Amino acid sequence: MTAVSAFLAGIKRTTGLTPSIKSDKISESRELKRWVDNYLGMGEWVMDQSVAVLGSSGWFERRR
């Protein structure tokens, strides 16, 4: 589950696309919207931590 969230975070960062959490797309439930928002936020955190760890290792290098 965390991998899916991190995958969605990567898509957001590279393309700007993110799942829509508008009420007519998912649900009227505020609790469900908050859960989805937290889930996507967890993916952002996992992505940040992964980039930090991989960037500080000798196995990866930045190319831009």
PDB file of N, CA, C, O and CB in Angstrom:
ATOM      1  N   MET A   1       0.798  -1.184   0.000  1.00  0.00           N
ATOM      2  CA  MET A   1       0.000   0.000   0.000  1.00  0.00           C
ATOM      3  C   MET A   1       0.849   1.258   0.000  1.00  0.00           C
ATOM      4  O   MET A   1       0.522   2.246  -0.658  1.00  0.00           O
ATOM      5  CB  MET A   1      -0.912  -0.008   1.171  1.00  0.00           C
ATOM      6  N   THR A   2       1.931   1.208   0.739  1.00  0.00           N
ATOM      7  CA  THR A   2       2.824   2.352   0.774  1.00  0.00           C
ATOM      8  C   THR A   2       3.469   2.561  -0.592  1.00  0.00           C
ATOM      9  O   THR A   2       3.697   3.697  -1.007  1.00  0.00           O
ATOM     10  CB  THR A   2       3.896   2.164   1.853  1.00  0.00           C
ATOM     11  N   ALA A   3       3.759   1.479  -1.280  1.00  0.00           N
ATOM     12  CA  ALA A   3       4.377   1.591  -2.598  1.00  0.00           C
ATOM     13  C   ALA A   3       3.455   2.295  -3.585  1.00  0.00           C
ATOM     14  O   ALA A   3       3.918   3.069  -4.423  1.00  0.00           O
ATOM     15  CB  ALA A   3       4.751   0.210  -3.127  1.00  0.00           C
ATOM     16  N   VAL A   4       2.158   2.032  -3.492  1.00  0.00           N
ATOM     17  CA  VAL A   4       1.199   2.694  -4.382  1.00  0.00           C
ATOM     18  C   VAL A   4       1.159   4.188  -4.086  1.00  0.00           C
ATOM     19  O   VAL A   4       1.128   5.009  -5.003  1.00  0.00           O
ATOM     20  CB  VAL A   4      -0.212   2.077  -4.228  1.00  0.00           C
ATOM     21  N   SER A   5       1.160   4.533  -2.816  1.00  0.00           N
ATOM     22  CA  SER A   5       1.144   5.940  -2.427  1.00  0.00           C
ATOM     23  C   SER A   5       2.412   6.649  -2.906  1.00  0.00           C
ATOM     24  O   SER A   5       2.343   7.769  -3.411  1.00  0.00           O
ATOM     25  CB  SER A   5       1.002   6.075  -0.901  1.00  0.00           C
ATOM     26  N   ALA A   6       3.562   6.004  -2.751  1.00  0.00           N
ATOM     27  CA  ALA A   6       4.826   6.582  -3.217  1.00  0.00           C
ATOM     28  C   ALA A   6       4.843   6.690  -4.737  1.00  0.00           C
ATOM     29  O   ALA A   6       5.359   7.662  -5.288  1.00  0.00           O
ATOM     30  CB  ALA A   6       6.017   5.738  -2.733  1.00  0.00           C
ATOM     31  N   PHE A   7       4.284   5.700  -5.410  1.00  0.00           N
ATOM     32  CA  PHE A   7       4.173   5.735  -6.869  1.00  0.00           C
ATOM     33  C   PHE A   7       3.339   6.943  -7.313  1.00  0.00           C
ATOM     34  O   PHE A   7       3.715   7.655  -8.245  1.00  0.00           O
ATOM     35  CB  PHE A   7       3.542   4.421  -7.397  1.00  0.00           C
ATOM     36  N   LEU A   8       2.211   7.167  -6.643  1.00  0.00           N
ATOM     37  CA  LEU A   8       1.363   8.321  -6.969  1.00  0.00           C
ATOM     38  C   LEU A   8       2.089   9.642  -6.680  1.00  0.00           C
ATOM     39  O   LEU A   8       1.916  10.621  -7.407  1.00  0.00           O
ATOM     40  CB  LEU A   8       0.045   8.258  -6.169  1.00  0.00           C
ATOM     41  N   ALA A   9       2.897   9.664  -5.622  1.00  0.00           N
ATOM     42  CA  ALA A   9       3.688  10.861  -5.317  1.00  0.00           C
ATOM     43  C   ALA A   9       4.692  11.133  -6.424  1.00  0.00           C
ATOM     44  O   ALA A   9       4.905  12.284  -6.803  1.00  0.00           O
ATOM     45  CB  ALA A   9       4.415  10.706  -3.968  1.00  0.00           C
ATOM     46  N   GLY A  10       5.311  10.078  -6.945  1.00  0.00           N
ATOM     47  CA  GLY A  10       6.260  10.234  -8.054  1.00  0.00           C
ATOM     48  C   GLY A  10       5.581  10.759  -9.301  1.00  0.00           C
ATOM     49  O   GLY A  10       6.131  11.613  -9.997  1.00  0.00           O
ATOM     50  N   ILE A  11       4.397  10.260  -9.590  1.00  0.00           N
ATOM     51  CA  ILE A  11       3.641  10.766 -10.740  1.00  0.00           C
ATOM     52  C   ILE A  11       3.311  12.238 -10.549  1.00  0.00           C
ATOM     53  O   ILE A  11       3.419  13.032 -11.483  1.00  0.00           O
ATOM     54  CB  ILE A  11       2.349   9.952 -10.946  1.00  0.00           C
ATOM     55  N   LYS A  12       2.908  12.598  -9.339  1.00  0.00           N
ATOM     56  CA  LYS A  12       2.576  14.003  -9.060  1.00  0.00           C
ATOM     57  C   LYS A  12       3.786  14.904  -9.286  1.00  0.00           C
ATOM     58  O   LYS A  12       3.666  15.981  -9.870  1.00  0.00           O
ATOM     59  CB  LYS A  12       2.064  14.160  -7.615  1.00  0.00           C
ATOM     60  N   ARG A  13       4.938  14.463  -8.824  1.00  0.00           N
ATOM     61  CA  ARG A  13       6.142  15.295  -8.949  1.00  0.00           C
ATOM     62  C   ARG A  13       6.642  15.414 -10.377  1.00  0.00           C
ATOM     63  O   ARG A  13       7.158  16.463 -10.763  1.00  0.00           O
ATOM     64  CB  ARG A  13       7.240  14.737  -8.089  1.00  0.00           C
ATOM     65  N   THR A  14       6.500  14.377 -11.157  1.00  0.00           N
ATOM     66  CA  THR A  14       7.043  14.425 -12.519  1.00  0.00           C
ATOM     67  C   THR A  14       6.058  14.978 -13.539  1.00  0.00           C
ATOM     68  O   THR A  14       6.472  15.543 -14.552  1.00  0.00           O
ATOM     69  CB  THR A  14       7.472  13.048 -12.942  1.00  0.00           C
ATOM     70  N   THR A  15       4.754  14.824 -13.285  1.00  0.00           N
ATOM     71  CA  THR A  15       3.764  15.257 -14.281  1.00  0.00           C
ATOM     72  C   THR A  15       2.793  16.311 -13.779  1.00  0.00           C
ATOM     73  O   THR A  15       2.160  17.002 -14.577  1.00  0.00           O
ATOM     74  CB  THR A  15       2.987  14.080 -14.754  1.00  0.00           C
ATOM     75  N   GLY A  16       2.670  16.441 -12.466  1.00  0.00           N
ATOM     76  CA  GLY A  16       1.688  17.359 -11.902  1.00  0.00           C
ATOM     77  C   GLY A  16       0.307  16.734 -11.748  1.00  0.00           C
ATOM     78  O   GLY A  16      -0.613  17.378 -11.242  1.00  0.00           O
ATOM     79  N   LEU A  17       0.155  15.486 -12.180  1.00  0.00           N
ATOM     80  CA  LEU A  17      -1.133  14.801 -12.065  1.00  0.00           C
ATOM     81  C   LEU A  17      -1.306  14.221 -10.670  1.00  0.00           C
ATOM     82  O   LEU A  17      -0.371  13.649 -10.110  1.00  0.00           O
ATOM     83  CB  LEU A  17      -1.252  13.689 -13.120  1.00  0.00           C
ATOM     84  N   THR A  18      -2.492  14.366 -10.114  1.00  0.00           N
ATOM     85  CA  THR A  18      -2.808  13.822  -8.804  1.00  0.00           C
ATOM     86  C   THR A  18      -4.243  13.337  -8.796  1.00  0.00           C
ATOM     87  O   THR A  18      -5.081  13.887  -9.510  1.00  0.00           O
ATOM     88  CB  THR A  18      -2.579  14.869  -7.699  1.00  0.00           C
ATOM     89  N   PRO A  19      -4.547  12.314  -8.000  1.00  0.00           N
ATOM     90  CA  PRO A  19      -5.936  11.853  -7.951  1.00  0.00           C
ATOM     91  C   PRO A  19      -6.875  12.962  -7.474  1.00  0.00           C
ATOM     92  O   PRO A  19      -6.542  13.724  -6.567  1.00  0.00           O
ATOM     93  CB  PRO A  19      -6.057  10.634  -7.032  1.00  0.00           C
ATOM     94  N   SER A  20      -8.020  13.038  -8.080  1.00  0.00           N
ATOM     95  CA  SER A  20      -9.013  14.045  -7.703  1.00  0.00           C
ATOM     96  C   SER A  20      -9.752  13.581  -6.454  1.00  0.00           C
ATOM     97  O   SER A  20     -10.249  12.456  -6.402  1.00  0.00           O
ATOM     98  CB  SER A  20     -10.013  14.306  -8.866  1.00  0.00           C
ATOM     99  N   ILE A  21      -9.821  14.441  -5.458  1.00  0.00           N
ATOM    100  CA  ILE A  21     -10.581  14.116  -4.252  1.00  0.00           C
ATOM    101  C   ILE A  21     -11.798  15.030  -4.137  1.00  0.00           C
ATOM    102  O   ILE A  21     -12.272  15.315  -3.037  1.00  0.00           O
ATOM    103  CB  ILE A  21      -9.690  14.241  -2.992  1.00  0.00           C
ATOM    104  N   LYS A  22     -12.295  15.484  -5.284  1.00  0.00           N
ATOM    105  CA  LYS A  22     -13.513  16.285  -5.297  1.00  0.00           C
ATOM    106  C   LYS A  22     -14.679  15.418  -4.842  1.00  0.00           C
ATOM    107  O   LYS A  22     -14.688  14.206  -5.058  1.00  0.00           O
ATOM    108  CB  LYS A  22     -13.780  16.878  -6.712  1.00  0.00           C
ATOM    109  N   SER A  23     -15.638  16.037  -4.227  1.00  0.00           N
ATOM    110  CA  SER A  23     -16.747  15.286  -3.634  1.00  0.00           C
ATOM    111  C   SER A  23     -17.527  14.463  -4.651  1.00  0.00           C
ATOM    112  O   SER A  23     -17.989  13.370  -4.320  1.00  0.00           O
ATOM    113  CB  SER A  23     -17.685  16.231  -2.937  1.00  0.00           C
ATOM    114  N   ASP A  24     -17.686  14.948  -5.865  1.00  0.00           N
ATOM    115  CA  ASP A  24     -18.456  14.185  -6.847  1.00  0.00           C
ATOM    116  C   ASP A  24     -17.656  13.027  -7.432  1.00  0.00           C
ATOM    117  O   ASP A  24     -18.227  12.171  -8.107  1.00  0.00           O
ATOM    118  CB  ASP A  24     -18.923  15.098  -7.963  1.00  0.00           C
ATOM    119  N   LYS A  25     -16.349  12.982  -7.189  1.00  0.00           N
ATOM    120  CA  LYS A  25     -15.518  11.903  -7.714  1.00  0.00           C
ATOM    121  C   LYS A  25     -15.383  10.742  -6.728  1.00  0.00           C
ATOM    122  O   LYS A  25     -15.321   9.586  -7.148  1.00  0.00           O
ATOM    123  CB  LYS A  25     -14.144  12.436  -8.068  1.00  0.00           C
ATOM    124  N   ILE A  26     -15.337  11.027  -5.437  1.00  0.00           N
ATOM    125  CA  ILE A  26     -15.113   9.974  -4.447  1.00  0.00           C
ATOM    126  C   ILE A  26     -16.336   9.803  -3.541  1.00  0.00           C
ATOM    127  O   ILE A  26     -17.040   8.796  -3.616  1.00  0.00           O
ATOM    128  CB  ILE A  26     -13.867  10.293  -3.602  1.00  0.00           C
ATOM    129  N   SER A  27     -16.572  10.779  -2.705  1.00  0.00           N
ATOM    130  CA  SER A  27     -17.635  10.665  -1.717  1.00  0.00           C
ATOM    131  C   SER A  27     -17.860  12.024  -1.075  1.00  0.00           C
ATOM    132  O   SER A  27     -17.018  12.917  -1.180  1.00  0.00           O
ATOM    133  CB  SER A  27     -17.292   9.596  -0.645  1.00  0.00           C
ATOM    134  N   GLU A  28     -18.971  12.173  -0.427  1.00  0.00           N
ATOM    135  CA  GLU A  28     -19.252  13.384   0.338  1.00  0.00           C
ATOM    136  C   GLU A  28     -18.602  13.325   1.715  1.00  0.00           C
ATOM    137  O   GLU A  28     -18.545  14.336   2.415  1.00  0.00           O
ATOM    138  CB  GLU A  28     -20.761  13.588   0.476  1.00  0.00           C
ATOM    139  N   SER A  29     -18.120  12.172   2.105  1.00  0.00           N
ATOM    140  CA  SER A  29     -17.578  11.953   3.438  1.00  0.00           C
ATOM    141  C   SER A  29     -16.279  12.732   3.653  1.00  0.00           C
ATOM    142  O   SER A  29     -15.298  12.537   2.935  1.00  0.00           O
ATOM    143  CB  SER A  29     -17.340  10.467   3.668  1.00  0.00           C
ATOM    144  N   ARG A  30     -16.290  13.602   4.634  1.00  0.00           N
ATOM    145  CA  ARG A  30     -15.069  14.346   4.970  1.00  0.00           C
ATOM    146  C   ARG A  30     -14.003  13.415   5.530  1.00  0.00           C
ATOM    147  O   ARG A  30     -12.809  13.608   5.302  1.00  0.00           O
ATOM    148  CB  ARG A  30     -15.376  15.462   5.981  1.00  0.00           C
ATOM    149  N   GLU A  31     -14.451  12.407   6.265  1.00  0.00           N
ATOM    150  CA  GLU A  31     -13.499  11.461   6.840  1.00  0.00           C
ATOM    151  C   GLU A  31     -12.760  10.700   5.747  1.00  0.00           C
ATOM    152  O   GLU A  31     -11.550  10.494   5.850  1.00  0.00           O
ATOM    153  CB  GLU A  31     -14.217  10.482   7.773  1.00  0.00           C
ATOM    154  N   LEU A  32     -13.465  10.282   4.706  1.00  0.00           N
ATOM    155  CA  LEU A  32     -12.824   9.580   3.595  1.00  0.00           C
ATOM    156  C   LEU A  32     -11.855  10.505   2.853  1.00  0.00           C
ATOM    157  O   LEU A  32     -10.754  10.093   2.488  1.00  0.00           O
ATOM    158  CB  LEU A  32     -13.886   9.031   2.623  1.00  0.00           C
ATOM    159  N   LYS A  33     -12.264  11.740   2.635  1.00  0.00           N
ATOM    160  CA  LYS A  33     -11.373  12.708   1.971  1.00  0.00           C
ATOM    161  C   LYS A  33     -10.111  12.928   2.792  1.00  0.00           C
ATOM    162  O   LYS A  33      -9.012  13.007   2.243  1.00  0.00           O
ATOM    163  CB  LYS A  33     -12.098  14.054   1.748  1.00  0.00           C
ATOM    164  N   ARG A  34     -10.267  13.027   4.105  1.00  0.00           N
ATOM    165  CA  ARG A  34      -9.105  13.231   4.977  1.00  0.00           C
ATOM    166  C   ARG A  34      -8.190  12.011   4.922  1.00  0.00           C
ATOM    167  O   ARG A  34      -6.968  12.158   4.900  1.00  0.00           O
ATOM    168  CB  ARG A  34      -9.553  13.504   6.436  1.00  0.00           C
ATOM    169  N   TRP A  35      -8.774  10.796   4.900  1.00  0.00           N
ATOM    170  CA  TRP A  35      -7.988   9.577   4.817  1.00  0.00           C
ATOM    171  C   TRP A  35      -7.189   9.550   3.513  1.00  0.00           C
ATOM    172  O   TRP A  35      -6.001   9.229   3.520  1.00  0.00           O
ATOM    173  CB  TRP A  35      -8.898   8.340   4.920  1.00  0.00           C
ATOM    174  N   VAL A  36      -7.838   9.885   2.398  1.00  0.00           N
ATOM    175  CA  VAL A  36      -7.156   9.902   1.099  1.00  0.00           C
ATOM    176  C   VAL A  36      -6.038  10.934   1.111  1.00  0.00           C
ATOM    177  O   VAL A  36      -4.942  10.666   0.619  1.00  0.00           O
ATOM    178  CB  VAL A  36      -8.154  10.205  -0.045  1.00  0.00           C
ATOM    179  N   ASP A  37      -6.301  12.100   1.663  1.00  0.00           N
ATOM    180  CA  ASP A  37      -5.288  13.155   1.737  1.00  0.00           C
ATOM    181  C   ASP A  37      -4.096  12.694   2.578  1.00  0.00           C
ATOM    182  O   ASP A  37      -2.946  12.926   2.203  1.00  0.00           O
ATOM    183  CB  ASP A  37      -5.895  14.448   2.328  1.00  0.00           C
ATOM    184  N   ASN A  38      -4.364  12.047   3.708  1.00  0.00           N
ATOM    185  CA  ASN A  38      -3.281  11.527   4.558  1.00  0.00           C
ATOM    186  C   ASN A  38      -2.502  10.425   3.852  1.00  0.00           C
ATOM    187  O   ASN A  38      -1.279  10.353   3.964  1.00  0.00           O
ATOM    188  CB  ASN A  38      -3.846  10.996   5.882  1.00  0.00           C
ATOM    189  N   TYR A  39      -3.208   9.571   3.129  1.00  0.00           N
ATOM    190  CA  TYR A  39      -2.572   8.477   2.385  1.00  0.00           C
ATOM    191  C   TYR A  39      -1.621   9.030   1.331  1.00  0.00           C
ATOM    192  O   TYR A  39      -0.493   8.559   1.192  1.00  0.00           O
ATOM    193  CB  TYR A  39      -3.636   7.579   1.722  1.00  0.00           C
ATOM    194  N   LEU A  40      -2.086  10.030   0.593  1.00  0.00           N
ATOM    195  CA  LEU A  40      -1.231  10.639  -0.426  1.00  0.00           C
ATOM    196  C   LEU A  40      -0.065  11.390   0.215  1.00  0.00           C
ATOM    197  O   LEU A  40       1.036  11.412  -0.337  1.00  0.00           O
ATOM    198  CB  LEU A  40      -2.051  11.591  -1.312  1.00  0.00           C
ATOM    199  N   GLY A  41      -0.296  11.998   1.363  1.00  0.00           N
ATOM    200  CA  GLY A  41       0.768  12.678   2.092  1.00  0.00           C
ATOM    201  C   GLY A  41       1.832  11.705   2.559  1.00  0.00           C
ATOM    202  O   GLY A  41       3.018  12.035   2.567  1.00  0.00           O
ATOM    203  N   MET A  42       1.414  10.497   2.951  1.00  0.00           N
ATOM    204  CA  MET A  42       2.372   9.470   3.351  1.00  0.00           C
ATOM    205  C   MET A  42       3.272   9.105   2.169  1.00  0.00           C
ATOM    206  O   MET A  42       4.472   8.888   2.342  1.00  0.00           O
ATOM    207  CB  MET A  42       1.637   8.215   3.882  1.00  0.00           C
ATOM    208  N   GLY A  43       2.697   9.038   0.981  1.00  0.00           N
ATOM    209  CA  GLY A  43       3.493   8.749  -0.209  1.00  0.00           C
ATOM    210  C   GLY A  43       4.518   9.827  -0.480  1.00  0.00           C
ATOM    211  O   GLY A  43       5.642   9.535  -0.888  1.00  0.00           O
ATOM    212  N   GLU A  44       4.134  11.077  -0.255  1.00  0.00           N
ATOM    213  CA  GLU A  44       5.083  12.190  -0.409  1.00  0.00           C
ATOM    214  C   GLU A  44       6.242  12.024   0.572  1.00  0.00           C
ATOM    215  O   GLU A  44       7.403  12.213   0.209  1.00  0.00           O
ATOM    216  CB  GLU A  44       4.375  13.557  -0.183  1.00  0.00           C
ATOM    217  N   TRP A  45       5.918  11.671   1.815  1.00  0.00           N
ATOM    218  CA  TRP A  45       6.957  11.503   2.836  1.00  0.00           C
ATOM    219  C   TRP A  45       7.885  10.350   2.461  1.00  0.00           C
ATOM    220  O   TRP A  45       9.105  10.480   2.567  1.00  0.00           O
ATOM    221  CB  TRP A  45       6.322  11.251   4.225  1.00  0.00           C
ATOM    222  N   VAL A  46       7.322   9.229   2.026  1.00  0.00           N
ATOM    223  CA  VAL A  46       8.133   8.078   1.623  1.00  0.00           C
ATOM    224  C   VAL A  46       9.041   8.464   0.459  1.00  0.00           C
ATOM    225  O   VAL A  46      10.212   8.087   0.421  1.00  0.00           O
ATOM    226  CB  VAL A  46       7.231   6.878   1.233  1.00  0.00           C
ATOM    227  N   MET A  47       8.495   9.211  -0.479  1.00  0.00           N
ATOM    228  CA  MET A  47       9.286   9.656  -1.634  1.00  0.00           C
ATOM    229  C   MET A  47      10.443  10.547  -1.172  1.00  0.00           C
ATOM    230  O   MET A  47      11.577  10.372  -1.617  1.00  0.00           O
ATOM    231  CB  MET A  47       8.389  10.419  -2.650  1.00  0.00           C
ATOM    232  N   ASP A  48      10.158  11.498  -0.284  1.00  0.00           N
ATOM    233  CA  ASP A  48      11.204  12.384   0.241  1.00  0.00           C
ATOM    234  C   ASP A  48      12.307  11.601   0.941  1.00  0.00           C
ATOM    235  O   ASP A  48      13.492  11.836   0.706  1.00  0.00           O
ATOM    236  CB  ASP A  48      10.601  13.399   1.205  1.00  0.00           C
ATOM    237  N   GLN A  49      11.908  10.669   1.803  1.00  0.00           N
ATOM    238  CA  GLN A  49      12.891   9.886   2.549  1.00  0.00           C
ATOM    239  C   GLN A  49      13.720   9.007   1.617  1.00  0.00           C
ATOM    240  O   GLN A  49      14.931   8.871   1.792  1.00  0.00           O
ATOM    241  CB  GLN A  49      12.194   9.022   3.603  1.00  0.00           C
ATOM    242  N   SER A  50      13.067   8.420   0.639  1.00  0.00           N
ATOM    243  CA  SER A  50      13.785   7.566  -0.316  1.00  0.00           C
ATOM    244  C   SER A  50      14.810   8.361  -1.102  1.00  0.00           C
ATOM    245  O   SER A  50      15.942   7.913  -1.284  1.00  0.00           O
ATOM    246  CB  SER A  50      12.804   6.893  -1.276  1.00  0.00           C
ATOM    247  N   VAL A  51      14.422   9.531  -1.564  1.00  0.00           N
ATOM    248  CA  VAL A  51      15.347  10.384  -2.322  1.00  0.00           C
ATOM    249  C   VAL A  51      16.516  10.801  -1.443  1.00  0.00           C
ATOM    250  O   VAL A  51      17.656  10.830  -1.908  1.00  0.00           O
ATOM    251  CB  VAL A  51      14.619  11.633  -2.870  1.00  0.00           C
ATOM    252  N   ALA A  52      16.254  11.126  -0.181  1.00  0.00           N
ATOM    253  CA  ALA A  52      17.327  11.529   0.727  1.00  0.00           C
ATOM    254  C   ALA A  52      18.318  10.392   0.966  1.00  0.00           C
ATOM    255  O   ALA A  52      19.531  10.598   0.924  1.00  0.00           O
ATOM    256  CB  ALA A  52      16.743  11.998   2.059  1.00  0.00           C
ATOM    257  N   VAL A  53      17.797   9.201   1.215  1.00  0.00           N
ATOM    258  CA  VAL A  53      18.676   8.051   1.482  1.00  0.00           C
ATOM    259  C   VAL A  53      19.457   7.669   0.227  1.00  0.00           C
ATOM    260  O   VAL A  53      20.671   7.467   0.281  1.00  0.00           O
ATOM    261  CB  VAL A  53      17.853   6.841   1.984  1.00  0.00           C
ATOM    262  N   LEU A  54      18.766   7.573  -0.885  1.00  0.00           N
ATOM    263  CA  LEU A  54      19.443   7.182  -2.124  1.00  0.00           C
ATOM    264  C   LEU A  54      20.442   8.246  -2.577  1.00  0.00           C
ATOM    265  O   LEU A  54      21.499   7.921  -3.118  1.00  0.00           O
ATOM    266  CB  LEU A  54      18.416   6.925  -3.230  1.00  0.00           C
ATOM    267  N   GLY A  55      20.105   9.517  -2.355  1.00  0.00           N
ATOM    268  CA  GLY A  55      21.000  10.600  -2.747  1.00  0.00           C
ATOM    269  C   GLY A  55      22.278  10.650  -1.933  1.00  0.00           C
ATOM    270  O   GLY A  55      23.309  11.133  -2.403  1.00  0.00           O
ATOM    271  N   SER A  56      22.202  10.145  -0.703  1.00  0.00           N
ATOM    272  CA  SER A  56      23.403  10.172   0.138  1.00  0.00           C
ATOM    273  C   SER A  56      24.234   8.899   0.010  1.00  0.00           C
ATOM    274  O   SER A  56      25.326   8.811   0.572  1.00  0.00           O
ATOM    275  CB  SER A  56      23.014  10.378   1.589  1.00  0.00           C
ATOM    276  N   SER A  57      23.724   7.918  -0.722  1.00  0.00           N
ATOM    277  CA  SER A  57      24.492   6.685  -0.898  1.00  0.00           C
ATOM    278  C   SER A  57      25.434   6.839  -2.089  1.00  0.00           C
ATOM    279  O   SER A  57      25.268   7.734  -2.919  1.00  0.00           O
ATOM    280  CB  SER A  57      23.547   5.464  -1.100  1.00  0.00           C
ATOM    281  N   GLY A  58      26.390   5.984  -2.156  1.00  0.00           N
ATOM    282  CA  GLY A  58      27.327   6.011  -3.273  1.00  0.00           C
ATOM    283  C   GLY A  58      26.829   5.254  -4.497  1.00  0.00           C
ATOM    284  O   GLY A  58      27.487   5.249  -5.537  1.00  0.00           O
ATOM    285  N   TRP A  59      25.674   4.620  -4.376  1.00  0.00           N
ATOM    286  CA  TRP A  59      25.142   3.799  -5.455  1.00  0.00           C
ATOM    287  C   TRP A  59      24.355   4.594  -6.488  1.00  0.00           C
ATOM    288  O   TRP A  59      24.072   4.088  -7.574  1.00  0.00           O
ATOM    289  CB  TRP A  59      24.271   2.729  -4.887  1.00  0.00           C
ATOM    290  N   PHE A  60      24.001   5.826  -6.163  1.00  0.00           N
ATOM    291  CA  PHE A  60      23.203   6.649  -7.066  1.00  0.00           C
ATOM    292  C   PHE A  60      23.860   8.012  -7.266  1.00  0.00           C
ATOM    293  O   PHE A  60      24.576   8.505  -6.395  1.00  0.00           O
ATOM    294  CB  PHE A  60      21.773   6.819  -6.522  1.00  0.00           C
ATOM    295  N   GLU A  61      23.608   8.604  -8.416  1.00  0.00           N
ATOM    296  CA  GLU A  61      24.101   9.958  -8.680  1.00  0.00           C
ATOM    297  C   GLU A  61      23.001  10.748  -9.388  1.00  0.00           C
ATOM    298  O   GLU A  61      22.147  10.184 -10.072  1.00  0.00           O
ATOM    299  CB  GLU A  61      25.412   9.928  -9.542  1.00  0.00           C
ATOM    300  N   ARG A  62      23.047  12.062  -9.205  1.00  0.00           N
ATOM    301  CA  ARG A  62      22.040  12.925  -9.841  1.00  0.00           C
ATOM    302  C   ARG A  62      22.492  13.289 -11.253  1.00  0.00           C
ATOM    303  O   ARG A  62      23.647  13.647 -11.482  1.00  0.00           O
ATOM    304  CB  ARG A  62      21.800  14.214  -8.998  1.00  0.00           C
ATOM    305  N   ARG A  63      21.567  13.190 -12.179  1.00  0.00           N
ATOM    306  CA  ARG A  63      21.819  13.611 -13.561  1.00  0.00           C
ATOM    307  C   ARG A  63      20.651  14.471 -13.982  1.00  0.00           C
ATOM    308  O   ARG A  63      19.508  14.017 -14.046  1.00  0.00           O
ATOM    309  CB  ARG A  63      22.004  12.383 -14.532  1.00  0.00           C
ATOM    310  N   ARG A  64      20.954  15.702 -14.262  1.00  0.00           N
ATOM    311  CA  ARG A  64      19.913  16.623 -14.743  1.00  0.00           C
ATOM    312  C   ARG A  64      20.438  17.481 -15.825  1.00  0.00           C
ATOM    313  O   ARG A  64      19.710  18.320 -16.356  1.00  0.00           O
ATOM    314  CB  ARG A  64      19.380  17.487 -13.628  1.00  0.00           C
TER     315      ARG A  64
END
